[in-house]
Amino acid sequence: MYTKNIVHLCDGSVVAFQEYGDPTGTPVIFCHGWPSSRTMAQLADEPARSLGVRIISPDRPGISGSSMQLDRKLSDWPSLVERLADDLELGEFRILAISGGAPYAYATAVAIPERVRAIAIVGGVIPFAELKDFKGLLPFYRWMLAFYRDRPQLLRRLFWLARPFLSFRAPIRLRPLLLKMLLLRPCDAASLRDDAAFEAIFESQRRAWRGSVEGVLVDARIYAEPWGFALEDVRVPVRLWHGIEDRAFAVRLAEAIANRFPNCKARFIQDEGHYSLPIRHMREILEDLISI
């Protein structure tokens, strides 16, 4: 199932979303990573169909098909999810968040716990504002956080310069070279050699960059700022999945936040990284989520 839909908001703006999996199945809201967009949920399509799961994947404001909201905060997201759920006549639902989608899942669980049955977090971003140092982060993220703090206008210019390259779809024959240039863990590089997985990850990124540099920037800014709630406030069941080989967010950081949730079952997977974990374990992740 692949359908693109639009939710119209009271102020005239829209939220675009796409559905995957079983259209009559158990509803799961998908929170895409960064930089990414709604089509990242393609990763879940096949296992969702076989498990009877309906994946509903919205673009965040300013990303791909959703209207720009330059001054948005993380706390604005739950009301958009609630409006989406109301339009689709959903009661309770679950949330699956990949990487940068994590704080959006947490915020929704805090704001409307009566509707969120459970959340699954896969390779989730850490609350950067609470870190004493950035040693456990991917060097690229450390670089961006430093520029955001000290040279924000330069960071903006660099994003604009990068856009033509990051929105370009490289020929298939160049994919091996691209994977080498990204200096990935062997497990991540191996999983991305699968054409469907490569397209799900990188086409969703290209859509974000093609849509709006400002949207990508606003999305990035939210990670650098305080989220506005404590992780201890997330009281719905949390299933936290993290690859031991994850370079984006070191496993020790994930272990530390797992201990802060009142109701969390964490799984740290050997020989899996930031990309390979959702690619190789999506069926297991969904099966566990809908069992709650």
Contacts in CASP RR format, 6 or more apart in sequence:
PFRMAT RR
TARGET T0000
AUTHOR 0000-0000-0000
METHOD contacts of the structure
MODEL  1
MYTKNIVHLCDGSVVAFQEYGDPTGTPVIFCHGWPSSRTMAQLADEPARS
LGVRIISPDRPGISGSSMQLDRKLSDWPSLVERLADDLELGEFRILAISG
GAPYAYATAVAIPERVRAIAIVGGVIPFAELKDFKGLLPFYRWMLAFYRD
RPQLLRRLFWLARPFLSFRAPIRLRPLLLKMLLLRPCDAASLRDDAAFEA
IFESQRRAWRGSVEGVLVDARIYAEPWGFALEDVRVPVRLWHGIEDRAFA
VRLAEAIANRFPNCKARFIQDEGHYSLPIRHMREILEDLISI
1 19 0 8 1.000
1 20 0 8 1.000
1 21 0 8 1.000
1 22 0 8 1.000
1 23 0 8 1.000
1 45 0 8 1.000
1 49 0 8 1.000
2 18 0 8 1.000
2 19 0 8 1.000
2 20 0 8 1.000
2 45 0 8 1.000
3 18 0 8 1.000
3 19 0 8 1.000
4 16 0 8 1.000
4 17 0 8 1.000
4 18 0 8 1.000
4 38 0 8 1.000
5 16 0 8 1.000
5 17 0 8 1.000
5 18 0 8 1.000
5 19 0 8 1.000
6 14 0 8 1.000
6 15 0 8 1.000
6 16 0 8 1.000
6 17 0 8 1.000
7 14 0 8 1.000
7 15 0 8 1.000
7 17 0 8 1.000
7 58 0 8 1.000
7 80 0 8 1.000
7 83 0 8 1.000
7 84 0 8 1.000
7 87 0 8 1.000
8 14 0 8 1.000
9 15 0 8 1.000
9 67 0 8 1.000
9 80 0 8 1.000
9 83 0 8 1.000
12 67 0 8 1.000
13 61 0 8 1.000
13 66 0 8 1.000
13 67 0 8 1.000
13 69 0 8 1.000
14 65 0 8 1.000
14 66 0 8 1.000
14 67 0 8 1.000
15 58 0 8 1.000
15 59 0 8 1.000
15 61 0 8 1.000
15 66 0 8 1.000
15 67 0 8 1.000
15 80 0 8 1.000
15 83 0 8 1.000
15 84 0 8 1.000
16 38 0 8 1.000
16 58 0 8 1.000
16 59 0 8 1.000
16 64 0 8 1.000
16 65 0 8 1.000
16 66 0 8 1.000
17 38 0 8 1.000
17 56 0 8 1.000
17 57 0 8 1.000
17 58 0 8 1.000
17 59 0 8 1.000
17 84 0 8 1.000
18 38 0 8 1.000
18 39 0 8 1.000
18 41 0 8 1.000
18 57 0 8 1.000
19 54 0 8 1.000
19 55 0 8 1.000
19 56 0 8 1.000
19 57 0 8 1.000
20 30 0 8 1.000
20 41 0 8 1.000
20 42 0 8 1.000
20 44 0 8 1.000
20 45 0 8 1.000
20 48 0 8 1.000
20 49 0 8 1.000
20 55 0 8 1.000
20 57 0 8 1.000
21 44 0 8 1.000
21 45 0 8 1.000
21 46 0 8 1.000
21 48 0 8 1.000
21 49 0 8 1.000
21 52 0 8 1.000
21 53 0 8 1.000
21 54 0 8 1.000
21 55 0 8 1.000
22 48 0 8 1.000
22 49 0 8 1.000
22 51 0 8 1.000
22 52 0 8 1.000
22 53 0 8 1.000
22 54 0 8 1.000
23 54 0 8 1.000
24 52 0 8 1.000
24 54 0 8 1.000
25 52 0 8 1.000
25 53 0 8 1.000
25 54 0 8 1.000
26 52 0 8 1.000
26 53 0 8 1.000
26 54 0 8 1.000
26 94 0 8 1.000
26 290 0 8 1.000
27 54 0 8 1.000
27 56 0 8 1.000
27 85 0 8 1.000
27 88 0 8 1.000
27 90 0 8 1.000
27 91 0 8 1.000
27 93 0 8 1.000
27 94 0 8 1.000
28 44 0 8 1.000
28 48 0 8 1.000
28 53 0 8 1.000
28 54 0 8 1.000
28 55 0 8 1.000
28 56 0 8 1.000
28 93 0 8 1.000
28 94 0 8 1.000
28 95 0 8 1.000
28 96 0 8 1.000
28 286 0 8 1.000
28 289 0 8 1.000
28 290 0 8 1.000
29 56 0 8 1.000
29 57 0 8 1.000
29 58 0 8 1.000
29 81 0 8 1.000
29 84 0 8 1.000
29 85 0 8 1.000
29 93 0 8 1.000
29 94 0 8 1.000
29 95 0 8 1.000
29 96 0 8 1.000
29 108 0 8 1.000
30 38 0 8 1.000
30 40 0 8 1.000
30 41 0 8 1.000
30 44 0 8 1.000
30 55 0 8 1.000
30 56 0 8 1.000
30 57 0 8 1.000
30 58 0 8 1.000
30 95 0 8 1.000
30 96 0 8 1.000
30 97 0 8 1.000
30 98 0 8 1.000
31 95 0 8 1.000
31 96 0 8 1.000
31 97 0 8 1.000
31 98 0 8 1.000
31 100 0 8 1.000
31 101 0 8 1.000
31 102 0 8 1.000
31 104 0 8 1.000
31 105 0 8 1.000
32 38 0 8 1.000
32 40 0 8 1.000
32 41 0 8 1.000
32 57 0 8 1.000
32 59 0 8 1.000
32 60 0 8 1.000
32 63 0 8 1.000
32 98 0 8 1.000
32 100 0 8 1.000
32 101 0 8 1.000
32 204 0 8 1.000
33 40 0 8 1.000
33 97 0 8 1.000
33 98 0 8 1.000
33 99 0 8 1.000
33 100 0 8 1.000
33 101 0 8 1.000
34 99 0 8 1.000
34 100 0 8 1.000
34 101 0 8 1.000
34 125 0 8 1.000
34 208 0 8 1.000
34 216 0 8 1.000
34 219 0 8 1.000
34 220 0 8 1.000
34 223 0 8 1.000
35 166 0 8 1.000
35 205 0 8 1.000
35 208 0 8 1.000
35 209 0 8 1.000
35 216 0 8 1.000
35 219 0 8 1.000
35 220 0 8 1.000
36 63 0 8 1.000
36 98 0 8 1.000
36 99 0 8 1.000
36 100 0 8 1.000
36 201 0 8 1.000
36 204 0 8 1.000
36 205 0 8 1.000
36 208 0 8 1.000
37 59 0 8 1.000
37 63 0 8 1.000
37 64 0 8 1.000
37 65 0 8 1.000
37 204 0 8 1.000
37 205 0 8 1.000
37 207 0 8 1.000
37 208 0 8 1.000
38 57 0 8 1.000
38 58 0 8 1.000
38 59 0 8 1.000
38 63 0 8 1.000
38 64 0 8 1.000
38 65 0 8 1.000
38 204 0 8 1.000
38 207 0 8 1.000
39 57 0 8 1.000
39 64 0 8 1.000
39 200 0 8 1.000
39 203 0 8 1.000
39 204 0 8 1.000
39 207 0 8 1.000
40 57 0 8 1.000
40 98 0 8 1.000
40 200 0 8 1.000
40 201 0 8 1.000
40 204 0 8 1.000
41 55 0 8 1.000
41 57 0 8 1.000
42 196 0 8 1.000
42 199 0 8 1.000
42 200 0 8 1.000
42 204 0 8 1.000
43 98 0 8 1.000
43 197 0 8 1.000
43 200 0 8 1.000
43 201 0 8 1.000
43 278 0 8 1.000
43 279 0 8 1.000
43 282 0 8 1.000
44 53 0 8 1.000
44 55 0 8 1.000
44 96 0 8 1.000
44 282 0 8 1.000
44 286 0 8 1.000
45 55 0 8 1.000
47 53 0 8 1.000
47 282 0 8 1.000
47 283 0 8 1.000
47 286 0 8 1.000
47 287 0 8 1.000
48 54 0 8 1.000
48 55 0 8 1.000
48 286 0 8 1.000
50 283 0 8 1.000
51 283 0 8 1.000
51 286 0 8 1.000
51 287 0 8 1.000
51 290 0 8 1.000
53 286 0 8 1.000
53 290 0 8 1.000
55 96 0 8 1.000
56 84 0 8 1.000
56 88 0 8 1.000
56 93 0 8 1.000
58 66 0 8 1.000
58 80 0 8 1.000
58 81 0 8 1.000
58 84 0 8 1.000
59 65 0 8 1.000
59 66 0 8 1.000
60 66 0 8 1.000
60 77 0 8 1.000
60 104 0 8 1.000
60 219 0 8 1.000
61 67 0 8 1.000
61 68 0 8 1.000
61 69 0 8 1.000
61 72 0 8 1.000
61 76 0 8 1.000
61 80 0 8 1.000
61 215 0 8 1.000
61 218 0 8 1.000
62 68 0 8 1.000
62 69 0 8 1.000
62 211 0 8 1.000
62 212 0 8 1.000
62 214 0 8 1.000
62 215 0 8 1.000
62 218 0 8 1.000
62 219 0 8 1.000
63 207 0 8 1.000
63 208 0 8 1.000
63 211 0 8 1.000
63 212 0 8 1.000
63 215 0 8 1.000
63 216 0 8 1.000
63 219 0 8 1.000
64 207 0 8 1.000
64 208 0 8 1.000
64 210 0 8 1.000
64 211 0 8 1.000
65 211 0 8 1.000
68 212 0 8 1.000
68 214 0 8 1.000
68 215 0 8 1.000
68 218 0 8 1.000
69 76 0 8 1.000
69 218 0 8 1.000
70 214 0 8 1.000
70 218 0 8 1.000
72 218 0 8 1.000
72 222 0 8 1.000
73 222 0 8 1.000
74 103 0 8 1.000
74 104 0 8 1.000
74 107 0 8 1.000
74 222 0 8 1.000
74 225 0 8 1.000
74 227 0 8 1.000
74 228 0 8 1.000
75 107 0 8 1.000
75 111 0 8 1.000
75 228 0 8 1.000
77 104 0 8 1.000
77 107 0 8 1.000
77 108 0 8 1.000
78 107 0 8 1.000
78 108 0 8 1.000
78 110 0 8 1.000
78 111 0 8 1.000
78 112 0 8 1.000
79 111 0 8 1.000
81 108 0 8 1.000
81 112 0 8 1.000
82 112 0 8 1.000
82 115 0 8 1.000
85 91 0 8 1.000
85 93 0 8 1.000
85 115 0 8 1.000
90 115 0 8 1.000
91 115 0 8 1.000
92 115 0 8 1.000
92 116 0 8 1.000
92 117 0 8 1.000
93 115 0 8 1.000
93 116 0 8 1.000
93 117 0 8 1.000
94 116 0 8 1.000
94 117 0 8 1.000
94 118 0 8 1.000
94 119 0 8 1.000
94 120 0 8 1.000
94 289 0 8 1.000
94 290 0 8 1.000
94 292 0 8 1.000
95 105 0 8 1.000
95 108 0 8 1.000
95 109 0 8 1.000
95 116 0 8 1.000
95 118 0 8 1.000
95 119 0 8 1.000
95 120 0 8 1.000
96 105 0 8 1.000
96 119 0 8 1.000
96 120 0 8 1.000
96 122 0 8 1.000
96 285 0 8 1.000
96 286 0 8 1.000
96 289 0 8 1.000
97 104 0 8 1.000
97 105 0 8 1.000
97 119 0 8 1.000
97 120 0 8 1.000
97 121 0 8 1.000
97 122 0 8 1.000
97 124 0 8 1.000
98 122 0 8 1.000
98 123 0 8 1.000
98 124 0 8 1.000
98 278 0 8 1.000
99 122 0 8 1.000
99 123 0 8 1.000
99 124 0 8 1.000
99 125 0 8 1.000
99 248 0 8 1.000
99 274 0 8 1.000
100 124 0 8 1.000
100 125 0 8 1.000
100 223 0 8 1.000
101 124 0 8 1.000
101 125 0 8 1.000
102 121 0 8 1.000
102 123 0 8 1.000
102 124 0 8 1.000
102 125 0 8 1.000
103 125 0 8 1.000
103 127 0 8 1.000
103 222 0 8 1.000
103 223 0 8 1.000
103 227 0 8 1.000
105 119 0 8 1.000
105 121 0 8 1.000
106 119 0 8 1.000
106 121 0 8 1.000
106 227 0 8 1.000
106 229 0 8 1.000
106 231 0 8 1.000
106 234 0 8 1.000
107 227 0 8 1.000
107 229 0 8 1.000
108 116 0 8 1.000
108 119 0 8 1.000
109 116 0 8 1.000
109 119 0 8 1.000
109 234 0 8 1.000
109 235 0 8 1.000
109 236 0 8 1.000
109 238 0 8 1.000
110 229 0 8 1.000
110 233 0 8 1.000
110 234 0 8 1.000
113 235 0 8 1.000
113 236 0 8 1.000
116 236 0 8 1.000
117 236 0 8 1.000
117 237 0 8 1.000
117 292 0 8 1.000
118 236 0 8 1.000
118 237 0 8 1.000
118 238 0 8 1.000
118 239 0 8 1.000
118 289 0 8 1.000
118 292 0 8 1.000
119 234 0 8 1.000
119 236 0 8 1.000
119 237 0 8 1.000
119 238 0 8 1.000
119 239 0 8 1.000
120 238 0 8 1.000
120 239 0 8 1.000
120 240 0 8 1.000
120 241 0 8 1.000
120 285 0 8 1.000
120 286 0 8 1.000
120 288 0 8 1.000
120 289 0 8 1.000
121 238 0 8 1.000
121 239 0 8 1.000
121 240 0 8 1.000
121 241 0 8 1.000
122 241 0 8 1.000
122 242 0 8 1.000
122 277 0 8 1.000
122 278 0 8 1.000
122 285 0 8 1.000
123 241 0 8 1.000
123 242 0 8 1.000
123 243 0 8 1.000
123 246 0 8 1.000
123 248 0 8 1.000
123 249 0 8 1.000
123 254 0 8 1.000
123 274 0 8 1.000
123 277 0 8 1.000
123 278 0 8 1.000
124 240 0 8 1.000
124 242 0 8 1.000
124 249 0 8 1.000
124 254 0 8 1.000
125 223 0 8 1.000
125 248 0 8 1.000
125 249 0 8 1.000
126 137 0 8 1.000
126 249 0 8 1.000
126 253 0 8 1.000
126 254 0 8 1.000
126 257 0 8 1.000
127 226 0 8 1.000
127 227 0 8 1.000
127 231 0 8 1.000
127 257 0 8 1.000
128 134 0 8 1.000
128 137 0 8 1.000
128 141 0 8 1.000
128 145 0 8 1.000
128 223 0 8 1.000
128 224 0 8 1.000
129 224 0 8 1.000
129 225 0 8 1.000
129 226 0 8 1.000
129 227 0 8 1.000
130 226 0 8 1.000
131 137 0 8 1.000
131 253 0 8 1.000
134 141 0 8 1.000
134 142 0 8 1.000
134 145 0 8 1.000
135 250 0 8 1.000
136 249 0 8 1.000
136 250 0 8 1.000
136 252 0 8 1.000
136 253 0 8 1.000
137 145 0 8 1.000
137 248 0 8 1.000
137 249 0 8 1.000
137 250 0 8 1.000
137 253 0 8 1.000
138 247 0 8 1.000
138 248 0 8 1.000
138 249 0 8 1.000
141 248 0 8 1.000
144 155 0 8 1.000
144 220 0 8 1.000
145 224 0 8 1.000
147 154 0 8 1.000
147 155 0 8 1.000
147 158 0 8 1.000
148 155 0 8 1.000
148 220 0 8 1.000
148 221 0 8 1.000
148 224 0 8 1.000
149 224 0 8 1.000
155 217 0 8 1.000
156 217 0 8 1.000
159 213 0 8 1.000
159 216 0 8 1.000
159 217 0 8 1.000
160 213 0 8 1.000
162 209 0 8 1.000
163 209 0 8 1.000
163 213 0 8 1.000
166 205 0 8 1.000
166 206 0 8 1.000
166 209 0 8 1.000
167 206 0 8 1.000
167 209 0 8 1.000
167 210 0 8 1.000
167 211 0 8 1.000
168 206 0 8 1.000
169 203 0 8 1.000
169 206 0 8 1.000
170 178 0 8 1.000
172 195 0 8 1.000
175 193 0 8 1.000
175 198 0 8 1.000
176 193 0 8 1.000
179 189 0 8 1.000
179 192 0 8 1.000
179 193 0 8 1.000
180 189 0 8 1.000
182 189 0 8 1.000
184 192 0 8 1.000
184 247 0 8 1.000
184 275 0 8 1.000
185 245 0 8 1.000
185 247 0 8 1.000
185 273 0 8 1.000
185 274 0 8 1.000
185 276 0 8 1.000
187 245 0 8 1.000
187 271 0 8 1.000
187 272 0 8 1.000
187 273 0 8 1.000
187 276 0 8 1.000
188 245 0 8 1.000
188 247 0 8 1.000
188 273 0 8 1.000
188 274 0 8 1.000
188 275 0 8 1.000
188 276 0 8 1.000
190 276 0 8 1.000
191 197 0 8 1.000
191 275 0 8 1.000
191 276 0 8 1.000
191 279 0 8 1.000
191 280 0 8 1.000
192 198 0 8 1.000
192 201 0 8 1.000
192 275 0 8 1.000
192 279 0 8 1.000
194 279 0 8 1.000
197 275 0 8 1.000
197 279 0 8 1.000
201 275 0 8 1.000
201 279 0 8 1.000
208 215 0 8 1.000
208 216 0 8 1.000
208 219 0 8 1.000
209 216 0 8 1.000
230 260 0 8 1.000
231 257 0 8 1.000
231 260 0 8 1.000
231 261 0 8 1.000
232 260 0 8 1.000
232 261 0 8 1.000
232 262 0 8 1.000
234 261 0 8 1.000
234 262 0 8 1.000
235 262 0 8 1.000
235 263 0 8 1.000
236 263 0 8 1.000
237 263 0 8 1.000
237 264 0 8 1.000
237 265 0 8 1.000
237 292 0 8 1.000
238 261 0 8 1.000
238 263 0 8 1.000
238 264 0 8 1.000
238 265 0 8 1.000
239 264 0 8 1.000
239 265 0 8 1.000
239 266 0 8 1.000
239 267 0 8 1.000
239 285 0 8 1.000
239 288 0 8 1.000
239 289 0 8 1.000
239 292 0 8 1.000
240 254 0 8 1.000
240 257 0 8 1.000
240 258 0 8 1.000
240 261 0 8 1.000
240 264 0 8 1.000
240 265 0 8 1.000
240 266 0 8 1.000
240 267 0 8 1.000
241 266 0 8 1.000
241 267 0 8 1.000
241 269 0 8 1.000
241 277 0 8 1.000
241 281 0 8 1.000
241 285 0 8 1.000
242 249 0 8 1.000
242 251 0 8 1.000
242 254 0 8 1.000
242 255 0 8 1.000
242 266 0 8 1.000
242 267 0 8 1.000
242 268 0 8 1.000
242 269 0 8 1.000
242 277 0 8 1.000
243 251 0 8 1.000
243 268 0 8 1.000
243 269 0 8 1.000
243 270 0 8 1.000
243 272 0 8 1.000
243 273 0 8 1.000
243 274 0 8 1.000
243 276 0 8 1.000
243 277 0 8 1.000
244 251 0 8 1.000
244 268 0 8 1.000
244 269 0 8 1.000
244 270 0 8 1.000
244 271 0 8 1.000
244 272 0 8 1.000
244 273 0 8 1.000
245 271 0 8 1.000
245 272 0 8 1.000
245 273 0 8 1.000
245 276 0 8 1.000
246 254 0 8 1.000
246 272 0 8 1.000
246 273 0 8 1.000
246 274 0 8 1.000
246 277 0 8 1.000
247 273 0 8 1.000
247 274 0 8 1.000
248 274 0 8 1.000
249 274 0 8 1.000
251 268 0 8 1.000
254 266 0 8 1.000
254 268 0 8 1.000
255 266 0 8 1.000
255 268 0 8 1.000
258 264 0 8 1.000
258 266 0 8 1.000
269 277 0 8 1.000
269 281 0 8 1.000
272 280 0 8 1.000
272 281 0 8 1.000
278 285 0 8 1.000
END
